[in-house]
Amino acid sequence: MEFAELIKTPRVDGVVLHRPFMPTVEGTLCLTGHHLILSSRQDNTEELWLLHSNIDSIEKRFVGSLGSIIVKCKDLRVIQLDITGMEECLNIASSIEALSTLDSVSLMYPFFYRPMFEVIEDGWNSFLPQNAFKDLESMTDEWRLSEVNKDFSVCPSYPPLVAVPKDVDDETLRKVATFRHGGRFPVLSYYHKKNGMVMMRAGQPLTGTNGRRCKEDEKLINATLRPGKRGYIIDTRIINVAQQAKARGGGFELEANYPQWRRIHKTIERYNVLQESLIKLVEACSDQSHSMDRWLSKLEASSWQAHVKEILTTACLAAQCIDREGASVLVHGTEGTDSTLQVTSLAQIILDPGCRTIKGFQSLVEREWLQAGHPFQQRCAQSAFSNNKPRQEAPVFLLFLDCVWQILRQFPCSFEFNECFLVLLFEHAYASQFGTFLGNSAAERLCLPEKTVSLWSWVNRPQELERLTNPLYEPNSLVIWPSVAPQSLLLWEGVFLRWNRSSKCLDEAYEEMVHIIEYNKELQTKVNSLRRQLAQLETEDPLLHTP
């Protein structure tokens, strides 16, 4: 198929662009196979380049011969294009709808994008499982890398290499895979260097209504326990939902078969509920006419903050079991590709200072989301504005980023990256020129390193790292425990309200903050110098004394 077949009118002059809190721009609108471009001859006016894949929905309005197209994007921005002439307007709208709903992955922009920057570090090779395993080998010899899934036949959503207990052979893993949803047998997610406890993740056990049992599964899980120790199974579903899963062949671990493990049920909602929550939240944030009572009522009705609280609470529970109880943990929900990954990755943010660095966080996203089989292509196909009925779309990854932002806000000096990094990941998960978030699993991304550029190749350039670095960062080797009290959790304005306020004001506020931080650093340096001089004087003359 040729893109030209879908573009009825490739260019229109005299188009007026409207954006909140920004001056209107008149210019020429051009449609290409992947971009909507509006350029103006006005001085100091930047061009608009919008990926078609970033468009969630469009609306058409007409007043006489003047047509308007309201473009609603997956990154939550809303723009309006005024086009004179009904035919031109209809043609542009029809072309945008066709180009923004292409189903074929091979027609997406990452396969056509050629970087204009020098690739210093190939992001596709930055976070390979075998490299991460070398770090684990330096701490313990109780685990091994298994190639049981090298052809993706045991578990389609797992990577070719997975870390499993050293005493469990591949044949046992194959048997366990038949007992776990989607073949997702328990694998290592995190090793806690402080006490040797581990966190594993999996899919739900297929116990069914008959209470099916798998001795190999019990052996695999028990192989992670130290002598005399107990473990915790954190099921992200409430007990009623887990009980209902039995009727569909799923279920949960029975205490009689796993006597060394205590099962705890939490209440993280499934993806369909989360999508409805996002739609309600964005609707509340988009309406500027609300009274205070109405705004607070709609915010509460969206339940978004409740989801954030429950996810963070569950992650804190997992971290507490590992660090304070000295117990290993197994996390699963139903499939093991959504709430499970939210919990395991957030628990690592809490426990491991390495995950709070820029490179460490990239590694976490790569390991616990991309390689672990989160279906990005399905979950991020639509955002909050789509008119299509949600199928498998859900803001699972966005909720994770929101939770990270909450922790970052509470511990502003413990993270090497800033809020811009989290917003960038949100944007690229939904629409990107890079191939990192394409596909639903490692199996579907096999060809991408040869045909697309990795997001990490761009992020890890010195000039980009400088923009994404937190100026307040001071390495903190301690475990950090975020507050999950309702008053501690705020709406993430940087995502949900950023298009509803002046970007110039935000830029000025950020620059002022940076200046204050730099001034404080200089002041602190001078104070430390004076302290050293005074200490030297005290050493030389014992009669000198400072209170």
C-alpha positions in Angstrom: 0.0 0.0 0.0 1.2 3.5 -0.9 0.7 6.3 1.7 -0.2 8.6 -1.2 -3.4 6.6 -1.7 -4.6 7.7 1.7 -3.7 11.4 1.2 -6.5 13.1 -0.7 -5.2 16.6 -0.2 -1.5 16.8 0.6 -1.3 20.6 1.2 -3.5 23.4 2.2 -2.6 27.1 2.6 -4.0 29.6 5.0 -4.7 27.1 7.8 -5.0 28.6 11.3 -3.7 26.6 14.3 -5.2 27.1 17.8 -3.5 25.8 20.9 -4.3 26.6 24.6 -2.3 29.4 26.1 -0.4 30.0 22.8 -0.9 32.6 20.0 -2.7 31.4 16.9 -0.5 30.6 14.0 -1.4 30.8 10.3 0.5 28.7 7.8 0.6 25.9 5.4 -0.6 22.4 6.4 1.1 19.4 4.8 0.3 15.8 5.2 3.0 13.1 4.8 2.8 9.4 5.3 3.6 9.8 9.0 3.3 13.5 10.0 0.9 16.4 10.1 3.1 19.4 9.6 2.1 23.1 9.9 4.7 25.7 9.0 4.4 29.4 9.0 6.4 32.3 7.6 5.9 34.3 10.7 9.1 35.1 12.6 9.9 33.2 15.8 7.2 30.6 15.1 8.1 27.0 15.5 6.7 24.4 13.2 4.1 21.8 14.3 5.2 18.3 13.6 2.7 15.8 14.8 3.0 12.0 14.3 -0.2 10.5 12.9 0.3 7.7 15.4 -0.1 10.2 18.2 -3.6 11.1 17.1 -6.3 9.5 19.2 -9.4 11.0 17.6 -10.6 14.0 15.5 -13.8 16.0 15.4 -15.1 18.1 12.5 -17.1 21.3 12.8 -18.4 23.6 10.1 -19.7 27.2 10.1 -20.6 28.1 6.6 -17.5 27.4 4.4 -15.1 27.5 7.3 -14.2 24.0 8.7 -12.5 23.2 11.9 -10.7 19.9 12.8 -10.3 19.2 16.5 -7.3 16.9 16.9 -7.1 15.1 20.2 -3.7 13.4 20.9 -2.5 10.4 22.9 -0.2 12.7 24.8 -3.4 14.5 25.9 -2.9 17.7 24.0 -5.8 19.1 22.0 -5.3 21.4 19.0 -7.7 23.0 16.4 -7.1 23.5 12.7 -9.3 26.1 10.9 -9.5 25.3 7.2 -11.3 27.4 4.6 -13.3 25.3 2.2 -15.5 22.3 3.1 -14.0 19.9 0.6 -10.4 20.6 1.7 -11.4 20.2 5.3 -13.2 16.9 4.7 -10.3 15.6 2.7 -7.8 16.5 5.4 -9.9 15.0 8.1 -10.4 11.8 6.1 -6.7 11.4 5.4 -5.8 12.0 9.1 -8.3 9.4 10.2 -6.9 6.8 7.7 -3.2 7.5 8.5 -3.7 7.5 12.3 -5.4 4.1 12.3 -3.0 2.0 10.3 -2.9 -1.6 11.7 0.3 -2.8 10.1 3.3 -2.4 12.4 5.7 -2.4 9.4 4.1 0.8 8.1 4.8 2.7 11.4 7.2 5.6 11.5 10.1 3.8 13.4 10.7 1.7 10.3 11.2 4.8 8.2 12.9 7.1 10.7 16.6 7.8 10.1 18.4 9.5 13.0 19.9 13.0 12.5 22.2 12.4 15.5 25.3 10.3 15.9 24.5 7.0 17.7 27.2 6.9 20.3 25.7 4.0 22.2 23.4 1.4 20.6 20.4 1.2 22.9 19.5 -2.2 21.6 22.6 -3.7 23.2 22.7 -1.6 26.4 20.5 -3.8 28.6 21.0 -7.4 27.6 19.9 -10.1 30.1 23.3 -11.7 30.1 24.9 -8.5 31.2 22.4 -8.0 34.0 23.0 -11.6 35.1 26.7 -10.9 35.5 25.8 -8.5 38.3 23.7 -11.2 39.9 26.6 -13.7 39.7 28.8 -11.3 41.6 26.4 -11.5 44.5 25.2 -15.2 44.5 25.7 -18.5 42.8 22.2 -19.8 43.5 20.7 -18.8 40.1 21.3 -19.6 36.5 20.3 -18.2 33.1 18.0 -20.7 31.3 17.6 -20.9 27.5 14.5 -23.1 27.9 12.5 -20.4 26.1 15.0 -19.6 23.3 12.5 -20.3 20.6 9.6 -18.7 22.6 7.7 -22.1 22.5 7.5 -22.5 26.3 6.2 -19.0 27.0 5.4 -16.6 24.1 5.6 -13.5 26.3 8.9 -14.3 28.0 12.4 -13.4 26.6 14.8 -16.1 25.4 16.8 -16.0 28.6 15.3 -16.1 32.1 16.9 -16.4 35.6 15.8 -19.4 37.6 17.0 -21.3 40.6 20.2 -23.3 39.9 18.8 -26.6 41.1 15.8 -26.5 38.8 16.4 -28.0 35.4 14.7 -27.0 32.1 12.4 -30.0 32.0 10.9 -29.0 35.3 10.4 -25.5 33.9 8.5 -26.9 30.9 6.2 -28.8 33.2 5.6 -25.7 35.4 4.9 -23.6 32.3 1.8 -25.8 31.6 0.5 -25.0 35.1 0.9 -21.2 34.8 -1.3 -18.8 32.8 0.3 -18.1 29.4 3.2 -20.4 30.3 4.6 -17.7 32.6 6.4 -19.9 35.1 8.0 -18.1 38.1 11.2 -16.3 37.2 13.6 -14.0 39.1 12.7 -10.4 39.2 15.0 -9.0 41.9 17.7 -10.1 44.2 18.1 -8.1 47.5 21.8 -7.9 48.1 21.3 -6.9 51.8 19.8 -10.2 52.9 19.7 -12.5 49.9 15.9 -12.5 49.6 14.3 -12.5 46.2 11.2 -11.4 44.3 9.8 -13.5 41.6 6.9 -13.0 39.2 4.6 -15.3 37.3 1.1 -15.9 35.8 -1.7 -17.3 37.9 -1.6 -21.0 38.6 -4.1 -23.0 36.6 -5.7 -24.9 39.6 -9.3 -24.7 38.2 -12.3 -25.9 40.1 -10.8 -29.3 40.8 -7.8 -27.9 42.7 -5.2 -29.1 40.2 -1.7 -29.5 41.7 1.8 -29.3 40.2 4.6 -30.8 42.2 7.2 -29.2 39.9 5.7 -25.7 40.5 5.9 -26.3 44.3 9.6 -27.4 43.9 10.5 -24.4 41.8 9.0 -21.9 44.3 10.3 -23.6 47.4 13.8 -23.6 45.8 14.0 -19.9 46.5 13.5 -20.3 50.2 16.3 -20.4 52.7 16.2 -23.1 55.4 13.6 -22.3 58.1 12.3 -19.3 56.1 8.8 -18.6 54.9 7.7 -16.7 51.8 4.8 -14.4 50.7 2.7 -14.8 47.6 1.2 -11.4 46.7 -1.9 -11.9 44.5 -2.8 -8.5 43.0 -6.5 -9.6 42.8 -9.1 -9.5 45.6 -10.0 -12.9 46.9 -13.4 -12.9 45.1 -11.9 -12.2 41.7 -9.3 -14.9 42.3 -12.0 -17.4 43.3 -14.0 -16.6 40.2 -10.9 -17.2 38.1 -11.1 -20.9 39.1 -14.3 -21.3 37.0 -12.2 -20.2 33.9 -9.4 -22.6 34.7 -7.3 -20.2 36.7 -7.0 -19.8 40.4 -4.4 -19.3 43.2 -2.0 -21.4 45.3 -3.7 -23.5 47.9 -2.2 -23.3 51.4 -2.2 -27.1 51.7 0.2 -27.4 48.7 2.4 -24.4 49.6 2.6 -24.6 53.4 5.8 -22.5 53.6 4.1 -19.6 51.8 1.5 -17.1 53.1 -0.9 -15.7 50.4 -1.9 -12.1 50.5 -4.6 -10.6 48.2 -4.6 -7.0 47.1 -7.1 -5.0 45.0 -5.3 -3.7 41.9 -7.9 -3.3 39.2 -7.7 -5.0 35.8 -6.9 -3.1 32.6 -10.5 -2.4 31.4 -11.3 -0.5 34.7 -8.1 1.5 34.4 -8.9 2.7 30.9 -12.3 4.0 32.1 -10.6 5.7 35.0 -8.2 7.5 32.6 -11.0 8.7 30.4 -12.9 10.2 33.4 -9.7 11.8 34.7 -8.8 13.5 31.4 -12.4 14.6 31.0 -12.3 16.3 34.4 -9.0 17.9 33.7 -10.1 19.2 30.2 -13.1 21.1 31.5 -12.1 24.6 32.8 -15.6 25.6 33.8 -15.9 23.4 36.9 -16.5 24.8 40.3 -14.2 23.6 43.1 -16.7 21.2 44.4 -17.5 19.8 40.9 -13.8 19.5 40.1 -13.0 17.6 43.3 -16.1 15.4 42.8 -15.1 14.4 39.2 -11.5 13.8 40.3 -12.7 11.4 43.0 -15.1 9.8 40.6 -12.3 8.9 38.2 -10.7 6.8 41.0 -7.3 7.5 39.4 -5.7 8.5 42.7 -7.2 5.4 44.3 -5.5 3.2 41.7 -2.2 5.0 42.4 -2.6 4.5 46.1 -3.4 0.7 45.8 -0.4 0.1 43.4 2.0 1.9 45.7 0.6 0.2 48.8 1.1 -3.2 47.2 4.7 -2.4 46.1 5.5 -1.2 49.6 4.1 -4.4 51.0 6.4 -6.5 48.6 9.4 -4.3 49.6 8.6 -4.6 53.3 8.4 -8.4 53.1 11.8 -8.6 51.5 13.7 -5.9 53.4 12.1 -5.9 56.9 10.6 -9.4 57.2 13.5 -11.1 55.5 11.2 -13.2 53.3 11.1 -13.9 49.6 8.1 -12.9 47.5 6.2 -14.2 44.5 4.0 -11.7 42.7 1.2 -12.5 40.3 -2.3 -11.4 39.2 -4.0 -13.1 36.3 -1.8 -12.9 33.2 1.3 -11.5 35.0 1.8 -8.8 32.4 0.2 -5.7 34.0 -0.3 -5.2 37.7 2.4 -7.8 38.5 5.0 -5.7 36.6 3.8 -2.5 38.3 4.4 -4.0 41.7 7.7 -5.7 41.0 9.2 -2.6 39.3 8.0 -0.2 42.0 9.3 -2.4 44.7 12.7 -2.2 43.1 12.5 1.6 43.0 11.9 1.5 46.7 14.6 -1.1 47.5 17.4 -0.5 45.0 19.1 2.8 44.7 20.5 1.7 41.3 17.0 1.8 39.8 16.8 5.5 40.7 19.6 6.5 38.3 18.9 7.3 34.7 20.6 4.2 33.3 19.3 2.0 36.1 15.7 3.1 35.4 16.2 2.4 31.7 17.4 -1.1 32.6 14.4 -1.5 34.9 11.9 -0.6 32.1 13.7 -2.8 29.7 13.9 -5.8 32.1 10.5 -5.5 34.0 8.3 -4.2 31.1 9.7 -4.8 27.7 11.5 -8.1 28.1 8.9 -9.2 30.7 6.1 -9.1 28.1 3.9 -6.1 28.9 1.8 -5.8 25.7 2.6 -2.1 24.8 1.1 -2.4 21.3 -2.2 -3.4 22.7 -2.3 -1.3 25.9 -1.2 2.0 24.2 -3.2 1.7 20.9 -5.7 4.3 22.3 -5.4 6.9 25.0 -8.2 8.9 26.6 -9.9 10.5 23.6 -10.6 7.6 21.2 -14.1 7.2 20.0 -13.6 3.5 19.5 -14.7 1.0 22.1 -11.8 0.0 24.3 -10.5 -3.5 23.5 -7.3 -4.2 25.4 -6.1 -0.6 25.9 -5.2 0.5 29.4 -2.8 3.1 31.0 -0.9 0.4 32.9 2.5 1.9 32.1 1.3 5.4 32.7 0.0 4.5 36.1 3.5 3.0 36.9 5.1 6.3 35.8 2.6 8.2 37.9 3.6 6.1 41.0 7.3 6.8 40.3 6.6 10.5 40.0 4.8 10.4 43.4 8.0 8.8 45.0 10.2 11.3 43.1 8.2 14.2 44.6 8.5 12.8 48.1 12.2 12.0 47.7 13.4 14.8 45.4 17.1 14.3 46.1 17.2 10.5 45.7 16.6 10.3 41.9 19.1 11.1 39.3 16.4 11.8 36.7 13.8 14.5 36.7 10.1 14.6 35.8 10.9 15.3 32.2 12.3 11.8 31.8 9.1 10.2 33.1 7.0 12.4 30.7 9.2 11.5 27.8 8.7 7.8 28.5 4.9 8.3 28.6 5.0 10.1 25.3 7.2 7.5 23.5 5.1 4.6 24.8 2.1 5.9 22.9 3.8 7.4 19.8 7.4 7.5 18.8 10.0 7.6 16.1 11.9 4.9 17.9 11.2 1.2 17.9 11.6 0.5 21.7 7.9 0.3 22.6 6.7 -1.4 19.4 5.2 -4.9 19.7 3.8 -6.8 22.7 6.8 -9.1 23.6 10.4 -9.8 23.0 9.4 -12.3 20.3 7.7 -9.5 18.4 10.7 -7.3 18.7 13.3 -9.7 17.3 13.7 -7.8 14.0 13.6 -4.3 15.5 17.3 -3.8 16.3 18.1 -4.2 12.6 15.3 -2.0 11.3 14.7 0.7 13.9 16.6 3.0 16.4 16.3 2.5 20.1 15.0 5.3 22.3 17.9 4.7 24.7 20.4 5.6 21.9 18.8 9.1 21.8 18.3 9.4 25.6 21.9 8.5 26.5 23.5 11.3 24.4 25.3 13.8 26.7 23.1 16.8 25.7 19.9 14.8 26.4 21.2 13.4 29.6 21.9 16.9 30.8 18.2 17.9 30.1 16.9 14.8 32.0 19.2 15.0 35.0 17.8 16.1 38.4 20.0 19.0 39.7 19.0 18.1 43.3 20.3 14.5 43.0 22.5 13.2 45.9 23.1 9.4 45.7 21.1 7.7 48.5 22.0 4.0 49.3 19.1 3.6 51.7 15.7 2.0 51.1 13.1 4.8 50.7 9.6 4.3 52.0 7.0 6.5 50.3 3.9 7.7 52.1 0.6 6.3 50.6 -1.6 8.5 52.7 -4.2 10.2 50.6 -2.9 13.7 51.4 0.6 12.6 50.2 -0.6 11.7 46.7 -1.1 14.5 44.2 -2.5 14.8 40.7 0.4 14.6 38.2 0.1 18.1 36.7 3.1 17.5 34.4 1.0 15.1 32.4 -2.7 15.8 33.0 -2.6 19.6 33.2 0.4 20.5 31.2 -1.6 21.5 28.1 -4.0 23.5 30.2 -1.5 26.1 31.4 1.1 28.4 29.9 4.3 26.6 28.9 6.2 29.9 29.1 5.3 30.2 32.8 6.5 26.7 33.4 9.8 27.3 31.6 10.3 30.5 33.5 9.5 28.8 36.8 11.9 25.9 36.0 14.7 28.2 35.0 14.2 30.2 38.3 14.3 27.0 40.3 17.6 25.9 38.6 19.1 29.3 39.3 18.1 29.0 43.0 19.6 25.5 43.2 22.9 26.6 41.6 23.1 29.6 44.0 22.5 27.3 47.0 25.2 25.0 45.8 27.7 27.9 45.5 26.6 29.2 48.9 27.1 25.7 50.4 30.5 25.4 48.8 31.6 28.7 50.4 30.2 27.6 53.8 32.1 24.3 53.6 35.3 26.2 52.7 34.9 28.5 55.7 34.3 25.6 58.0 37.5 23.9 56.8 39.5 27.1 57.3 38.0 27.5 60.8 38.7 23.9 61.7 42.3 24.4 60.5 42.7 27.5 62.7 41.3 25.6 65.7 43.8 22.8 65.1 46.7 25.3 65.0 45.5 27.5 67.9 43.7 25.5 70.7 42.6 28.9 72.3 40.3 29.4 69.4 36.8 28.1 70.1 33.6 28.1 68.1 30.3 27.5 69.9 
